[in-house]
Amino acid sequence: MIGVVLTISDLHPSVDPLTGAVHDDSFGFGLTAADGCALETALRLAEATSTPLEVVAIAPDAAGNVLGEVAAFGVATTRIEVSALVVDERALAAQVAGLLAGATLVLTGWTDTGALPAFLAHELGAAQGLGLLTLEARGERLVGVRRLDGGWREELDLPTPSVCSMEGGSLRLRRAPLSGALSPSPVRVIPGPAEPTGVGSPRPFRPSARPLPAPAGSQHERLLALTGAMEEHEPPVAMGPLPPVEGAGELLGFLARQGYLS
């Protein structure tokens, strides 16, 4: 059996600028690019190996439309009902492991913390492949490709059972057939962990790194471009303390000389 673990949440929540409260909208729920890549990879592997597929979705009630799209692929789907954005991932992994106890391969999307796939691999006694771009069956082997720094790629020979997390962008989820959309598979709903964990201090969003083209030119030219050694710079000037009117005039003059003001 191949298992897929999806984490469905509001992709575009609204935040109150005064109180900081987060408000979800049922129309904003959807699969992330990483979750879509994991589901598409699982569908391809299930078709290639004639293996049954099961989906476990961690989602609130408002994600019903997304679950309908997943169930339209004709796969057995179970929704673990959660009401908070942050839950006890260790307890959640134990619950998911009970649902996917016989799986030889479990695919998930790439999460910010990466804790859920790690806990799930521990509960299943499985190997773990992190941040895979692709995963395919080559005979009796499972081979995953992972991106490394510097434009390198790494191939992993994965044993079974394995828990693999996929990066988004390498595969897009196919559209479900019309017959499946008209008669989707039933979705089983079970309650999730009751007590959420504590939420830490807020921090800015840091997206995952993406491959970029290598800089052009020789090492000397790249070093000059990075340091700006051959470019003209206006020397720093220490001013002050100045009265507010004169300070504002100096600031406006600097912005005009830099081309920000006409």
Wavefront OBJ file of the C-alpha trace (Angstrom):
o trace
v 0.000 0.000 0.000
v 1.104 3.571 -0.766
v 0.009 6.293 1.620
v -0.213 10.059 1.117
v -0.423 12.566 3.968
v -1.872 15.947 2.994
v -1.986 19.032 5.202
v -4.804 21.249 3.937
v -5.116 24.814 5.168
v -6.141 28.268 3.957
v -3.518 29.363 1.445
v -4.543 33.025 1.614
v -5.768 33.812 5.147
v -6.675 37.354 6.101
v -4.989 38.916 9.116
v -6.551 41.703 11.147
v -3.985 44.548 11.088
v -5.075 45.742 14.526
v -5.420 42.556 16.573
v -3.373 40.121 14.477
v -6.255 37.615 14.442
v -6.197 35.174 11.524
v -9.459 34.599 9.647
v -9.889 31.618 7.324
v -12.100 31.522 4.252
v -13.464 28.248 2.891
v -12.735 29.439 -0.660
v -9.057 29.898 0.201
v -8.388 26.280 1.174
v -6.335 24.230 -1.242
v -3.370 21.951 -1.756
v 0.082 23.449 -1.690
v 2.419 22.793 -4.607
v 4.324 20.288 -2.453
v 1.163 18.388 -1.462
v 0.016 18.330 -5.084
v 3.403 16.983 -6.142
v 3.220 14.272 -3.465
v -0.264 13.183 -4.549
v 0.647 13.161 -8.249
v 3.800 11.134 -7.537
v 1.761 8.636 -5.510
v -0.820 8.307 -8.293
v 1.911 7.575 -10.840
v 3.623 5.026 -8.610
v 0.317 3.326 -7.792
v -0.511 3.030 -11.503
v 2.975 1.770 -12.406
v 3.105 -0.869 -9.658
v -0.623 -1.719 -9.375
v -0.521 -0.834 -5.686
v -3.535 0.433 -3.707
v -3.408 4.024 -2.571
v -4.769 5.637 0.591
v -4.884 9.336 1.469
v -4.883 10.829 4.970
v -5.778 14.519 5.001
v -5.204 16.736 8.023
v -7.804 19.438 7.576
v -10.646 21.366 9.261
v -14.295 21.261 8.220
v -13.868 24.157 5.777
v -11.656 22.037 3.496
v -14.563 19.962 2.199
v -14.239 21.184 -1.399
v -10.556 20.248 -1.526
v -11.262 16.808 -0.094
v -13.919 16.315 -2.752
v -11.299 16.939 -5.435
v -8.958 14.424 -3.791
v -11.692 11.793 -3.427
v -12.546 12.246 -7.117
v -9.399 10.283 -7.970
v -11.102 7.188 -6.567
v -8.739 6.725 -3.625
v -9.686 5.857 -0.056
v -9.564 9.125 1.888
v -9.582 9.734 5.630
v -9.762 13.222 7.117
v -8.256 13.885 10.526
v -10.281 16.774 11.866
v -8.191 19.566 13.372
v -9.390 22.994 14.424
v -6.089 24.712 15.261
v -3.294 25.705 12.925
v -0.734 24.202 15.310
v -1.270 20.731 16.767
v 0.849 18.224 18.631
v 2.728 16.780 15.666
v 4.061 13.828 17.654
v 0.534 12.721 18.604
v -0.649 13.471 15.080
v 2.107 11.301 13.592
v 1.139 8.421 15.881
v -2.471 8.699 14.719
v -1.462 8.805 11.036
v 0.857 5.815 11.536
v -2.074 3.804 12.893
v -4.054 4.558 9.723
v -1.140 3.715 7.387
v 0.297 0.789 9.337
v 0.707 -1.458 6.286
v 2.126 1.133 3.901
v 5.460 0.417 2.224
v 5.761 4.044 1.075
v 4.312 7.237 2.532
v 4.516 10.544 0.648
v 4.020 13.970 2.169
v 4.502 17.565 1.126
v 7.503 19.547 2.265
v 6.494 21.330 5.485
v 8.112 24.327 7.179
v 9.198 22.441 10.286
v 9.692 18.994 8.748
v 8.690 17.507 12.108
v 5.618 15.561 10.970
v 7.456 13.395 8.368
v 10.236 12.740 10.893
v 7.820 11.697 13.626
v 5.891 9.576 11.124
v 9.058 7.782 9.978
v 9.875 7.070 13.632
v 6.402 5.675 14.320
v 6.505 3.428 11.242
v 10.128 2.374 11.733
v 10.806 3.606 8.202
v 13.627 5.341 6.363
v 13.165 8.989 5.462
v 13.843 10.926 2.257
v 13.699 14.707 2.624
v 12.927 17.350 0.021
v 12.725 15.111 -3.053
v 12.179 16.612 -6.482
v 11.186 13.310 -8.112
v 10.567 9.736 -6.995
v 10.220 6.786 -9.353
v 10.317 2.994 -9.350
v 13.212 1.445 -11.252
v 12.538 -2.254 -11.184
v 12.582 -3.280 -7.548
v 14.226 -0.026 -6.433
v 12.790 3.308 -5.380
v 15.018 6.158 -6.569
v 14.547 9.705 -5.409
v 16.309 12.829 -6.657
v 17.123 15.596 -4.209
v 18.467 19.068 -4.959
v 21.720 20.134 -3.335
v 23.469 23.488 -3.118
v 25.586 24.629 -6.042
v 23.302 23.137 -8.696
v 24.104 19.549 -7.719
v 21.636 16.666 -7.586
v 21.685 13.604 -5.365
v 20.083 10.231 -6.083
v 18.798 8.218 -3.130
v 18.157 4.478 -3.162
v 15.238 4.228 -0.756
v 14.385 0.990 1.064
v 10.899 -0.005 2.104
v 9.189 1.166 4.159
v 10.074 4.830 3.543
v 8.556 8.219 4.335
v 9.374 10.751 1.615
v 8.580 14.459 1.534
v 8.332 16.143 -1.863
v 9.211 19.658 -2.959
v 6.682 21.591 -4.982
v 7.260 22.658 -8.557
v 8.569 19.477 -10.162
v 5.124 17.915 -10.824
v 1.637 19.364 -11.065
v -1.403 17.441 -9.902
v -3.539 16.129 -12.747
v -7.218 16.948 -13.092
v -9.571 14.301 -11.726
v -11.723 12.443 -14.271
v -15.315 13.552 -14.745
v -16.657 10.198 -13.572
v -14.753 10.557 -10.302
v -15.929 14.137 -9.839
v -19.555 13.027 -10.278
v -19.177 10.023 -7.936
v -16.268 10.672 -5.554
v -15.150 8.120 -3.007
v -16.565 8.575 0.511
v -14.391 10.479 2.974
v -14.058 9.051 6.477
v -13.740 11.665 9.245
v -12.030 11.013 12.580
v -11.114 13.477 15.346
v -7.514 14.589 15.674
v -5.341 15.363 18.723
v -7.258 17.402 21.249
v -4.653 19.724 22.736
v -2.600 22.051 20.539
v 0.968 22.859 21.387
v 2.093 26.337 22.384
v 2.735 28.856 19.636
v 6.117 30.586 19.630
v 6.895 34.174 18.818
v 5.951 35.315 15.287
v 8.685 35.420 12.683
v 8.838 36.501 9.035
v 8.102 33.957 6.348
v 11.245 32.481 4.791
v 10.524 30.641 1.536
v 12.579 27.628 0.521
v 15.641 28.225 -1.614
v 15.295 27.879 -5.372
v 17.980 27.108 -7.948
v 19.309 30.238 -9.679
v 21.506 30.576 -12.784
v 25.223 30.744 -12.114
v 26.783 34.252 -12.304
v 28.559 35.117 -15.547
v 32.147 36.249 -15.959
v 35.438 35.293 -14.382
v 36.002 35.028 -10.654
v 37.650 38.468 -10.667
v 34.689 40.062 -12.470
v 32.181 38.429 -10.121
v 34.140 39.601 -7.092
v 34.175 43.172 -8.419
v 30.422 43.011 -9.064
v 29.708 41.736 -5.557
v 31.916 44.251 -3.765
v 31.246 47.221 -6.074
v 34.944 48.108 -5.956
v 34.968 49.674 -9.447
v 31.750 51.657 -8.997
v 31.486 55.264 -7.900
v 30.082 55.767 -4.434
v 29.119 58.876 -2.581
v 31.221 58.970 0.576
v 29.258 58.851 3.835
v 28.669 62.160 5.529
v 28.048 62.528 9.243
v 25.600 65.334 9.980
v 23.945 66.483 13.071
v 22.440 67.103 15.299
v 20.419 69.313 12.954
v 17.084 71.063 13.381
v 14.167 69.146 11.858
v 13.818 71.425 8.823
v 17.516 71.260 7.903
v 17.642 67.489 8.540
v 14.662 66.941 6.237
v 16.317 69.125 3.585
v 19.524 67.067 3.706
v 17.538 63.835 3.419
v 15.537 65.133 0.443
v 18.726 66.284 -1.234
v 20.296 62.835 -0.824
v 17.218 61.133 -2.299
v 17.273 63.548 -5.247
v 20.968 62.867 -5.931
v 20.295 59.110 -5.861
v 17.494 59.462 -8.408
v 14.588 58.660 -6.084
v 13.152 62.187 -6.371
v 12.996 64.512 -9.353
l 1 2 3 4 5 6 7 8 9 10 11 12 13 14 15 16 17 18 19 20 21 22 23 24 25 26 27 28 29 30 31 32 33 34 35 36 37 38 39 40 41 42 43 44 45 46 47 48 49 50 51 52 53 54 55 56 57 58 59 60 61 62 63 64 65 66 67 68 69 70 71 72 73 74 75 76 77 78 79 80 81 82 83 84 85 86 87 88 89 90 91 92 93 94 95 96 97 98 99 100 101 102 103 104 105 106 107 108 109 110 111 112 113 114 115 116 117 118 119 120 121 122 123 124 125 126 127 128 129 130 131 132 133 134 135 136 137 138 139 140 141 142 143 144 145 146 147 148 149 150 151 152 153 154 155 156 157 158 159 160 161 162 163 164 165 166 167 168 169 170 171 172 173 174 175 176 177 178 179 180 181 182 183 184 185 186 187 188 189 190 191 192 193 194 195 196 197 198 199 200 201 202 203 204 205 206 207 208 209 210 211 212 213 214 215 216 217 218 219 220 221 222 223 224 225 226 227 228 229 230 231 232 233 234 235 236 237 238 239 240 241 242 243 244 245 246 247 248 249 250 251 252 253 254 255 256 257 258 259 260 261 262
